[in-house]
Amino acid sequence: MDIGAFKEVESEFYDLFSQLSSIQNTIREKLTSHADGKTLKGNELVGWLGEVYGKYLFNGYLVDDSFEHDVETKDGLRISVKTRKGTGKGWNRTSAIPKIEGDDCPSHLLFVHLNDNYLVDRIWLYPWSELLETGRFKKHVVRGNMRSYFMQVNVKSDNQYLIY
């Protein structure tokens, strides 16, 4: 074990990580002021941005995590927001979707794609019922066990859902 080498590398990044942490905390504080009282959990800057952007796009409000959706609007839309950053493998695949059927499911899925610099590249809005009817939700299976569902954006054929 080489504690000295470890400490040297750690100290090389100390100032940068201190700056990064401070900037992330500032961003979190600013986003919290737009979160309608919703607790922004963990360290999920990408997800928080997508939800806040979705809220403003649809003149809605964020709901707490007890719901299957993230944004509600005055005209009754219940929007689940999924956000990805970058262009690496899997950028177009949503995170876990726990439930796809039932009265408490969202009415729409909003997929926000951010560039590497966190600016919005594109946004798609899908009617939930269409995703369900066309089999777009896929089972996420881990070691033979179904964990959740996911949906994948198809850039070439999903132009009718592109809203930004």
C-alpha positions in Angstrom: 0.0 0.0 0.0 1.4 3.4 -1.0 -0.4 6.1 1.1 2.1 8.7 -0.1 1.1 8.3 -3.7 -2.6 8.3 -2.9 -2.2 11.5 -0.8 -0.3 13.1 -3.7 -3.0 12.4 -6.2 -5.7 13.5 -3.7 -3.9 16.8 -3.0 -3.5 17.4 -6.8 -7.3 17.6 -7.1 -8.2 19.2 -3.8 -8.6 22.8 -5.0 -10.5 21.7 -8.1 -12.9 19.5 -6.2 -13.4 22.3 -3.6 -14.4 24.7 -6.4 -16.6 22.1 -8.1 -18.4 21.4 -4.8 -18.9 25.1 -4.2 -20.3 25.6 -7.7 -22.6 22.6 -7.4 -24.0 23.8 -4.1 -24.6 27.2 -5.6 -26.5 25.7 -8.5 -28.5 23.5 -6.2 -29.5 26.5 -4.1 -30.6 28.4 -7.2 -32.5 25.4 -8.6 -34.2 24.9 -5.2 -35.7 28.3 -5.5 -37.5 27.1 -8.6 -38.5 23.7 -7.2 -41.9 24.6 -5.6 -40.8 23.1 -2.3 -39.8 19.8 -3.8 -36.7 18.4 -2.1 -33.9 18.0 -4.7 -32.4 14.8 -3.5 -28.9 13.5 -3.9 -26.4 14.9 -6.4 -28.5 14.8 -9.6 -27.9 18.1 -11.3 -29.0 16.7 -14.7 -32.3 15.5 -13.4 -33.0 18.6 -11.4 -32.4 20.8 -14.5 -34.8 18.7 -16.6 -37.6 18.9 -14.0 -37.2 22.7 -13.6 -37.1 23.2 -17.4 -40.2 21.0 -17.8 -42.0 23.0 -15.1 -41.4 26.2 -17.0 -42.0 24.9 -20.5 -45.5 23.8 -19.5 -46.3 26.5 -16.9 -46.7 23.8 -14.3 -45.4 23.0 -10.9 -43.2 20.2 -9.5 -44.7 17.5 -7.3 -43.1 15.4 -4.6 -41.6 12.0 -5.2 -44.7 10.2 -4.0 -46.1 10.6 -7.5 -45.2 8.7 -10.7 -44.7 12.0 -12.5 -42.7 15.2 -11.8 -44.7 18.1 -13.2 -48.4 18.9 -13.1 -50.1 21.6 -15.1 -53.2 23.6 -14.6 -54.9 21.8 -17.5 -54.2 18.4 -16.1 -51.0 17.2 -17.7 -48.9 14.8 -15.5 -45.5 14.8 -17.0 -42.7 12.4 -16.1 -39.3 14.1 -16.9 -36.2 12.1 -17.9 -33.0 14.0 -18.6 -29.7 12.8 -20.1 -26.4 14.7 -20.7 -23.9 14.2 -23.4 -23.6 12.0 -26.5 -22.1 8.9 -25.1 -23.6 5.4 -25.5 -27.1 5.4 -23.9 -27.7 9.1 -23.8 -31.1 8.4 -25.5 -32.3 5.8 -23.0 -34.4 7.0 -20.0 -33.5 6.2 -16.4 -35.7 3.6 -14.6 -39.5 4.0 -15.0 -41.0 2.0 -12.2 -44.6 1.7 -13.5 -46.2 2.1 -16.9 -49.8 1.2 -16.4 -52.5 2.5 -14.0 -54.6 5.5 -13.2 -51.7 7.2 -11.4 -49.3 7.0 -14.4 -48.2 10.1 -16.1 -50.0 11.5 -19.1 -46.7 12.4 -20.9 -43.0 11.6 -20.9 -40.7 14.6 -21.4 -37.2 13.7 -22.5 -34.6 16.4 -22.1 -31.2 16.0 -23.8 -28.4 18.3 -22.5 -25.1 18.9 -24.2 -21.9 18.3 -22.3 -22.0 21.9 -21.2 -25.5 21.3 -19.5 -27.3 23.5 -22.1 -30.4 22.0 -23.7 -29.8 20.3 -27.1 -33.3 18.9 -27.8 -36.5 18.1 -26.0 -39.2 15.5 -26.9 -42.7 15.2 -25.5 -44.4 11.8 -25.8 -48.0 11.0 -25.0 -47.7 8.2 -22.4 -50.6 6.2 -24.0 -48.9 6.2 -27.4 -45.7 4.8 -25.8 -47.7 2.1 -24.1 -49.8 1.2 -27.2 -46.8 1.0 -29.5 -44.6 -1.0 -27.1 -42.0 1.6 -26.6 -41.6 0.8 -22.9 -39.0 -2.0 -22.6 -38.4 -4.1 -19.5 -35.1 -3.5 -17.7 -34.0 -7.0 -16.7 -31.0 -7.5 -14.3 -29.7 -11.0 -13.7 -32.9 -12.4 -14.9 -35.1 -10.2 -12.8 -37.4 -7.5 -14.1 -36.4 -4.3 -12.3 -38.2 -1.5 -14.1 -38.9 -0.2 -17.6 -37.1 2.2 -19.9 -37.8 4.0 -23.1 -35.4 4.9 -25.8 -35.6 8.0 -28.0 -35.2 7.3 -31.7 -33.7 10.5 -33.2 -34.5 9.5 -36.7 -38.1 8.6 -36.3 -39.3 10.7 -33.3 -39.4 14.0 -35.0 -43.2 14.4 -34.4 -42.4 14.5 -30.7 -39.6 17.0 -30.9 -40.7 20.2 -29.2 -37.4 22.0 -28.9 
